[in-house]
Amino acid sequence: MQRVYDFLRRHPTLVDSFWAVCLVLMTGAWLIAVDTTNPDDNPHAPHSGIARTIALVIGIGYAVVVALRRRYPERMLLVAGALGVVQVVVDSSPGPANFAMLVVIFTVAAGDVPWASRLALIGAAVAPVVNQLRWRADSENVIQQAVGLAFLTVPFLLAWVLGDSLRTRRAYYAQLEERAARLERERETQSRIAVAAERARIARELHDVVAHNVSVMVVQADGAAYVLDTAPQQAKEALTTISGTGRQALAEMRRLLGVLRTGDPGAGGEYVPQPGVEQLAELVEQVRGAGLTVSFEVAGSPRELPSSIELAAYRIVQEALTNTRKHGGPEAGAAVRLTYADGELQVLIEDDGRGSLPELYEEGGADGQGHGLIGMRERVGMTGGELDAGPRPGGGFRVRAVLPLKTAA
């Protein structure tokens, strides 16, 4: 059934042609019915052979108007008007074929050609008056003629109003679709910009970590060369430190190359040491000082972590608490839990704020630039971990990040 519907939508002229054939058949049936009536009952009806022939030709003309109304709407409006004038001149009374006038008025009013729509409105107002003056019944009084004119005028004007309403609605829907498409494009652009900016910021942050590791390696190498002859054991320990630091620096450099962008305007800015999990307690105290109730808990056995993991954990907690403070509401509270598990570090931040509005958290951000969750996903993706963020059952918002230590190492 859907295929049939799609086929008919692709071939509107075929559908209109079907109704045109029906209109011709109705005209023929009307002429046959008129031929069996008494001419005195309806003196304006086509009783003679010539009058019926003219009425049939006019009916076929109106059928052509219906068949081609959507392909050539303005031309068919003019053709319908010309056929109406011919009817008035040859005194061919209206029949079923005149229904085509309502159809073409509706079609033109639904189109986007202003002059054709105005002409259709004028025709809708004039045609009933001309019909009433040209083929009025002598037995009707003035009141009956006025009522008949009103009943005849309403369908014509209603056809134009419905067509114009359809045109307005189509224009409104087209505007909504265009606006939605534009907003979607802008959102995608903003998301790409946010991702690029976040990656550039991560690259700048990792710069300090890599630079620190390389500096340690240089210092240890100089020290090992200095004590190589006098203290071989200290030189061996220095070489071991160089080996471990070099592996860590290599892992950080690989991750850095994945996000580094040439020509970054902030590449030459001032670099400062980056925070880690040891600074989370200070962060929590700072947030508490801003008026947000926060609890902090550490589970498992704390141990040394790669610098990228510590930085990612710190930034995730910072983003989540900032979002809670900005969007969770005045009475919101949060809980931060840091869990040292086998081979991974788990970070859980939960609040009891307005978790039913996740789009607010999506637009948050510790830096005030928006797209807080996008930044979190980028950071977690850099470490090969997983991020789960969304509303909590019963209210509130939850952010859970799993940062694998083995992958980071």
N, C-alpha and C positions, 0 to 999 in steps of 0.2 A: 504493500500500500504506500509506503514511503517513496518507493521508486516511481510510482505513478504520480504522486504529488510533486516530486522533484521534476519529473518530465513536464508536467503541466506548468510549473513555474518557469521552466526554461523556454516554453513555447506559448506565451500569452496570446499571440494572434490565433493560434489554433483553437484555444478556448473561446475567444471572442467570435470566431467564425461559426462555432457550433451554435452560439446564441443568436447569431445573425440568421442562420438557417431556421431556427425556431421562430424568429420574428417574421420571416417570409411565410412560413406555414401558418402562423397565426393571422397574418394579413389575408392569405388566401381563404382561410376558414371564415374570416369576417366578411369578405366579399361574397362568399357563397351564402352566408346567413342573411346578408343585406338583400340579396337577389330574391329571397323567399318572402320578404316583408312587403307590406303595403307602402307604396311611395308616399301616400298621404300622411302616414305616421311619422316619417322622417324625410322631409323633402330635401334635406341637404345630403343625404346618403347617395352614393354612386349607384344608381339603378340602371342607367343605360350602359351599353357595351363600351362606348368610348370612355365614359367616366370611370368604369371599373378598370379599364386598361391603364388609364392615367394613374389611378390609385395604386395599381399593382406596381407600376414603374416607380412611383414615389416610394412605395414600401420597400422595393429592392434597393433604392438609393439609401434609405435609412438603414437597411441591413448592412450595406457596405460601410456606412458610418460606424456602426457597432463593431464590425469586423476589424476595422483599421484604427479604432479610436486610440489604442495605446501606442501604435507605431507612428501615426501622424495626428496627434490630438488637435493641434491648432487648425490644420487643414480640414479635418473632419468637422470642427465647429463651424467653419465657414460653409462647408457643404450642407450641413444641417440647416443653417440659416437660409441658404439659397433654396433648399427644398421647401422650407416653410413659406418663403415668399411665393414660390411657384404654387403651392397649395392655395394661398390666398388669391392669387391672380386667376387661376383656373377654377376656383370654387370647388376644390376637392376637400371634403370635410375630413377632420382628423379621424384616425383609426388606431389600431394597435401599434402600427409602425412608428407613430409619433412618440412612443416610449423611448426611442433612441435619443430624443432631445434631452431627456432627463439623464440618460447615461453619459452623453458627451459633455453636458454641463458639469456633472460630477467629475469626469475625467480631467477636464481642463482646469477646474478649480483645485484639483489635487496636484496639478503640475507646478512648475516653477517659472511660468511665463506670465508676468503681471498683466500685460495688455490682453491676453487671451482670457485670463480669469475675470478681468473687469468686463470684457465683452460678454462673457457667459452670464455674469450677474445682470447685465442690462437685458440680455435676451430672456433670462428667467423672469424678469419683472414685466417685460413687454409682451411676451408670447401669450400669456393668459388673457390680457386685455384685448389683443388683436383677435384671439379666438372668440371671445365673448361678443365683440362687436360684429365680426364677420358671420358667425353661425349661431346667432342667438335665436332662441325659440320665441315665436310671436305670442304663444300662450302664457309666457312667464311675465310676471310683473317686475317692478323695479327691485323689490326686496329679494325675490327669487334669483334675479340676475346677479345681485350683489353677493348673495350667499354662494351661488355657483362660481362666481369669479374668485371668491376667497378660497373655496375648496380647490380650485384649479391652480391658484397662485402658490399655495402652501407647498405642494410637492416640488415645484420648480425651485423655489427658494431653499427648501430643505436639501435638495440635491446639491446646490451650490455650497450651502453651509457645511454639509458633511464632507464634501471634497476639500474645502478650505481647511477644515479641522484636521483631516488626514494629512494634508500638506504641512500644517503647523506641527503636528505630532512627529512626522518623519523628520522634519528639520530639527526638532528638539532631540530626538533620539540620535540623529547623526552628530549633533553637537556634543551630546553626552559621550558617545563612542569616541569622538575625536579627543575630547578632554581626558577620558580614561586612558586612551592610548598615549597622549602626551604626558600624563602623570606617570604612567608606567615607564616611559622612556626616561623621564627625569629621575624616577626612583632608581632605575638601573644605573643611570649615570652617576648619581650620588653614591650608590653602593660601590661602584667601581672606584670612584674617587676616594671613598672612605677606606676601602681595602688597600689602595695604593699608598695612601697617607699612613695607614697603620703599619704596613710593611716597611715603609721608609723609616718610621719611628723605631720599629723593632731592630732594623739594621743599625741605626745609630746607637741603640742601647747595647746591642751585641758587640759593637765596636770597642767599647770600654773593656768588656770581658776578654775579648781576644787580645787586645793590646796589653792588658794586665798579664795574661798568661805568657805572652811572648816576652814581656819584660822580666818576669820571674825566670824564664828559661835562660835569658841572657845573663842575669845576675848569677844564677846557679852555675852556668857554664864558666863564667869568669872565676867564680870561687873554686870550682873543681880544678881548673888549670893552675890556680895559685897554690893549692894545697896538695896537688897530685903527688909530689915527691915527699913532702914532710908528713902528710896525714892521708894515706890511701883510703882509710875507712870513711873519712868525711867526703872525699872525692867520690866514692862509690855511692854514698847517700845522696850527694848532689846530682849524680847522673840518674839515679832512680827517680828523683823528683823531676828532673828534666823530662824523663820518659813519660811519666804520668801527666805532667802538665802539657806536654806536646800533644798527647792523644786527645786530651780535653780541648785544647786549642784547635786541633784539626776538626773535631766534631762541630765546634762552634763556627769555624770558618766555612764549613760546608753548608751549614744552615744559613749563615750570613750571605753567601753567594746566591742562595735561592731567592732572597728578597731584596738584595742590593740593587739600586737603580742608579744608573749613571745620570749625571746632571741634576742630582737632587739639590734643590736650593738650600736645604738645611744641613748639607754634608759638612759644611765648614763651620758649623756652630760650635758652641762650647759644650764639652762632654763632662758629665759628672758621674761619680760612682753610682751604680744601680742598686736598689734595695733587694733583699731576699726574705726568706721565711723568718729570719731572726728579727726583722723589723716589723713583722705583722702585729706584734703586741703594741708597738708604738703607734701603728696605724689604727688599731682598734681604740686605743686611748684617745687618739686625735678625733676619731669619729664620735666617740662618746662625748667629748668636749663640745661637739657641734650639736648635741641634743638628741642623738640616736642611741637607744638602748641596745647594746651589743654584748653578747657573751662569746668568749673565745676558749676553745678546747683543743688540745693536742693529744692524739692517740697514737700508740705505737712507740717505737724507739727512734728518737731523732738521730739522724746521721748526716754525714756530709752529702750534699747534693750538687749536681752540675749547676753552674751559674744560670744557664738558660731555664732550668726547671724552677729554681728559686725565683727568678725574675717573673716567669709566667705565673707562678702561684701568687706572688705579691700583687701583680697587676690585675689578676682575676678577682681577688678579694677586694681590691680597691674599686674596680668597676662595679662589682655587685653592691657593695655598701653605698657607693655614690648613687646608684640607681634607686636603692631603697630609700635613701635620705631624700632624693628629689621627687620620687613618684610613689612611694609607699604610703604616704599620708602622715599626718602629724603624730598619730599614736602608734606608728609602726615600730616594731622591734626586730632585731636580726640575731642570728646565731651563726658563728663561724667554727668549722671543725676541720682540723688538719690531721690526716691519718697517714702514718708511714706504714705501708703494706709491703708485701714481698714483691719487689720489682716495680713498684709504682708509688706515686704520691697522690692521695685523694684529697680534693678540696671541695668542701660542701658549705654553701652559704644559703640560708633559708631566712625568710622574713614573713611576717603576718600582715603585710600591707595589702594594697589593692592588687592582688595577683590576677584578678580577672581582666586586667588591661595589659596584656603582654606587649602591645605595641608601644606603650610608654617606655618599657624597659628596653625595647629594641632601639628606641630613639635616644636613650640616655647615653651617658659617657662621662668618664672621669675628667676628661679634658674639656667638656662642655661643647664638643663639636658634633655630638650625636653618634649613633650607630655603635653603642656600647657592646651589644652582643656580637656584632660583626668583628670588633676588635678581639673579643674573647675567643671566638672561633679561629681567628687567624693565629693567635698565640698558641692555642692548644694544637692546631694543625701543624705549627712549626715543630712541635715536640713529638708529633706522631700520636697524640693522645685523643681523648674523646671528651665532648662537652654535651651536657644535657641541661637545657634551660627552659623553664616554662612555669605556668601556674601550679600551685600546690593544691591537692584535694582539700576542700574546705576553706580555701582562701590563702592568699599570700603567694610568694614567688620563690622559686628554688633554682639555684645554679650549682651544678655538680660537674667537676672536672676531674678526669683521671689522666695523670701525667706519667707515662712509662719511664722508669729510670734507666732501664737497659738500653732502650732506643736512644735516649739522650746521651748515654755514655759512649 
